[in-house]
Amino acid sequence: MKLNKASGKKRNKKVTLYALSTCGWCRKTKELLNRQKIEYEFCDVDLLTGADRQETMEQVLKVNPKGSYPTIIIGADVVVGFDEPRIAELLKS
């Protein structure tokens, strides 16, 4: 699985975003992270094919059994959906 990197200020927690290229909430999540200049890795799962797509979807299901998007991993915490207050809270600590 290949993750893309969005540059920004590195935080003490690793941030990974699993998204869909066509999802409005996923786009809002990227905009939020970019606006706050957060360094993060991301993957638009719907743009993957074959084994890469299958492997990535399995990774998402491990942390989000519903398999919905966006799925954001901040350190050891998982945020499912666009939950701006929760994302902000996790990025502060």
Protein Blocks (a to p, Z undefined) as FASTA:
>chain_A
ZZddddddddfbdcdddddfklmklmmmmmmmmmnopacddddfklpghjllmmmmmmmm
mmmmnopacdddehjbccedjdfklmmmmmmZZ
